[in-house]
Amino acid sequence: MSDDAVKEELLAQEGEFRKLYDEHQACESQLEELVGRPVLSPIDHSEAKRIKLHKLALKDRMESILRSHALQAVR
């Protein structure tokens, strides 16, 4: 099963994965809105950094779930 197929399956069946994915997408939208501004204040820069770190943590957790799911499928 391809990574995309596993991801789609998890999105449909795994509540935690879906929640993480939705939050990751929300962070992406916030970040796009923030960096789309013509000028960023120091607070905006700090907020963008915070969002990027949180988004990365979400992605790491989703990847962990994907790997775990793939290992279970192999067994």
GROMACS elastic network, one bead per residue, 0.5 to 0.9 nm:
[ bonds ]
;  ai    aj funct       b0    kb
    1     4     6  0.82423   500
    1     5     6  0.61829   500
    1     6     6  0.65541   500
    1    70     6  0.85497   500
    1    73     6  0.89390   500
    2     5     6  0.51753   500
    2     6     6  0.62790   500
    2     7     6  0.85784   500
    3     6     6  0.50825   500
    3     7     6  0.60417   500
    3     8     6  0.85894   500
    3    66     6  0.79352   500
    3    70     6  0.86184   500
    4     8     6  0.61381   500
    4     9     6  0.85583   500
    5     8     6  0.51028   500
    5     9     6  0.61501   500
    5    10     6  0.85944   500
    6     9     6  0.50329   500
    6    10     6  0.61139   500
    6    11     6  0.85349   500
    6    66     6  0.71960   500
    6    69     6  0.79168   500
    6    70     6  0.76884   500
    7    10     6  0.51036   500
    7    11     6  0.60810   500
    7    12     6  0.86214   500
    7    17     6  0.87948   500
    7    66     6  0.70487   500
    8    11     6  0.50463   500
    8    12     6  0.62558   500
    8    13     6  0.86367   500
    9    12     6  0.51862   500
    9    13     6  0.60481   500
    9    14     6  0.78731   500
   10    13     6  0.50885   500
   10    15     6  0.80434   500
   10    16     6  0.89559   500
   10    17     6  0.63488   500
   10    18     6  0.72048   500
   10    65     6  0.88026   500
   10    66     6  0.80344   500
   10    69     6  0.85432   500
   11    14     6  0.59253   500
   11    15     6  0.74288   500
   11    16     6  0.88366   500
   11    17     6  0.61892   500
   11    19     6  0.87141   500
   11    21     6  0.78306   500
   12    15     6  0.80085   500
   12    18     6  0.74571   500
   13    17     6  0.85451   500
   13    18     6  0.81696   500
   14    17     6  0.54328   500
   14    18     6  0.62438   500
   14    19     6  0.87371   500
   15    18     6  0.50983   500
   15    19     6  0.61274   500
   15    20     6  0.86276   500
   16    19     6  0.51071   500
   16    20     6  0.61967   500
   16    21     6  0.85642   500
   16    62     6  0.89314   500
   17    20     6  0.51248   500
   17    21     6  0.60685   500
   17    22     6  0.85871   500
   17    61     6  0.85326   500
   17    62     6  0.62535   500
   17    65     6  0.72944   500
   17    66     6  0.88367   500
   18    21     6  0.50266   500
   18    22     6  0.60874   500
   18    23     6  0.85499   500
   19    22     6  0.51718   500
   19    23     6  0.61661   500
   19    24     6  0.85296   500
   20    23     6  0.51475   500
   20    24     6  0.60503   500
   20    25     6  0.86286   500
   20    58     6  0.60607   500
   20    59     6  0.79270   500
   20    61     6  0.78882   500
   20    62     6  0.68038   500
   21    24     6  0.50039   500
   21    25     6  0.62092   500
   21    26     6  0.86485   500
   21    58     6  0.76859   500
   21    59     6  0.80276   500
   21    62     6  0.74462   500
   22    25     6  0.51044   500
   22    26     6  0.62327   500
   22    27     6  0.86985   500
   23    27     6  0.62140   500
   23    28     6  0.85982   500
   23    55     6  0.81192   500
   23    58     6  0.77694   500
   24    27     6  0.51140   500
   24    28     6  0.62490   500
   24    29     6  0.87832   500
   24    54     6  0.83363   500
   24    55     6  0.55835   500
   24    56     6  0.84742   500
   24    58     6  0.62123   500
   24    59     6  0.71927   500
   25    29     6  0.63120   500
   25    30     6  0.86999   500
   25    55     6  0.85982   500
   26    29     6  0.51141   500
   26    30     6  0.62300   500
   26    31     6  0.85691   500
   27    30     6  0.50389   500
   27    31     6  0.60198   500
   27    32     6  0.85281   500
   27    51     6  0.62124   500
   27    52     6  0.77996   500
   27    54     6  0.79385   500
   27    55     6  0.61797   500
   28    31     6  0.51084   500
   28    32     6  0.61385   500
   28    33     6  0.86225   500
   28    51     6  0.82584   500
   28    52     6  0.84391   500
   28    55     6  0.75466   500
   29    32     6  0.51422   500
   29    33     6  0.62052   500
   29    34     6  0.85543   500
   30    33     6  0.51842   500
   30    34     6  0.60827   500
   30    35     6  0.86752   500
   30    48     6  0.85151   500
   30    51     6  0.78899   500
   31    34     6  0.50002   500
   31    35     6  0.60583   500
   31    36     6  0.82286   500
   31    47     6  0.87361   500
   31    48     6  0.61813   500
   31    51     6  0.67814   500
   31    52     6  0.76400   500
   32    35     6  0.54236   500
   32    36     6  0.58442   500
   32    37     6  0.88721   500
   33    36     6  0.51632   500
   33    37     6  0.69023   500
   34    37     6  0.58189   500
   34    40     6  0.78680   500
   34    44     6  0.70733   500
   34    45     6  0.87541   500
   34    47     6  0.84955   500
   34    48     6  0.69600   500
   35    38     6  0.78968   500
   35    39     6  0.84150   500
   35    40     6  0.73828   500
   35    44     6  0.84070   500
   35    45     6  0.86498   500
   35    48     6  0.75606   500
   36    39     6  0.85553   500
   37    40     6  0.65589   500
   40    43     6  0.77778   500
   40    44     6  0.53905   500
   40    45     6  0.63123   500
   41    45     6  0.63359   500
   41    46     6  0.86902   500
   42    45     6  0.50561   500
   42    46     6  0.62792   500
   42    47     6  0.86145   500
   43    46     6  0.50539   500
   43    47     6  0.61012   500
   43    48     6  0.85591   500
   44    48     6  0.60575   500
   44    49     6  0.85622   500
   45    48     6  0.51029   500
   45    49     6  0.62361   500
   45    50     6  0.86504   500
   46    49     6  0.51199   500
   46    50     6  0.61909   500
   46    51     6  0.86555   500
   47    51     6  0.61154   500
   47    52     6  0.85394   500
   48    51     6  0.51154   500
   48    52     6  0.61161   500
   48    53     6  0.86547   500
   49    52     6  0.50916   500
   49    53     6  0.62360   500
   49    54     6  0.86284   500
   50    53     6  0.52403   500
   50    54     6  0.61941   500
   50    55     6  0.85183   500
   51    54     6  0.51008   500
   51    55     6  0.59368   500
   51    56     6  0.84941   500
   52    55     6  0.50367   500
   52    56     6  0.61165   500
   52    57     6  0.86567   500
   53    56     6  0.50915   500
   53    57     6  0.62722   500
   53    58     6  0.87029   500
   54    57     6  0.50726   500
   54    58     6  0.62584   500
   54    59     6  0.86608   500
   55    58     6  0.50819   500
   55    59     6  0.62201   500
   55    60     6  0.86459   500
   56    59     6  0.50209   500
   56    60     6  0.61208   500
   56    61     6  0.86467   500
   57    60     6  0.50645   500
   57    61     6  0.62854   500
   57    62     6  0.86846   500
   58    61     6  0.51862   500
   58    62     6  0.62294   500
   58    63     6  0.86373   500
   59    62     6  0.50320   500
   59    63     6  0.60913   500
   59    64     6  0.85374   500
   60    63     6  0.51014   500
   60    64     6  0.61990   500
   60    65     6  0.87596   500
   61    64     6  0.50072   500
   61    65     6  0.63585   500
   61    66     6  0.86879   500
   62    65     6  0.51022   500
   62    66     6  0.61966   500
   62    67     6  0.86797   500
   63    67     6  0.61267   500
   63    68     6  0.85107   500
   64    67     6  0.51742   500
   64    68     6  0.61336   500
   64    69     6  0.85380   500
   65    68     6  0.50516   500
   65    69     6  0.60224   500
   65    70     6  0.85017   500
   66    69     6  0.51037   500
   66    70     6  0.60881   500
   66    71     6  0.86225   500
   67    70     6  0.50392   500
   67    71     6  0.61653   500
   67    72     6  0.86446   500
   68    71     6  0.51700   500
   68    72     6  0.62964   500
   68    73     6  0.87043   500
   69    72     6  0.51385   500
   69    73     6  0.62476   500
   69    74     6  0.88092   500
   70    73     6  0.50733   500
   70    74     6  0.63857   500
   70    75     6  0.89391   500
   71    74     6  0.51893   500
   71    75     6  0.65521   500
   72    75     6  0.53016   500
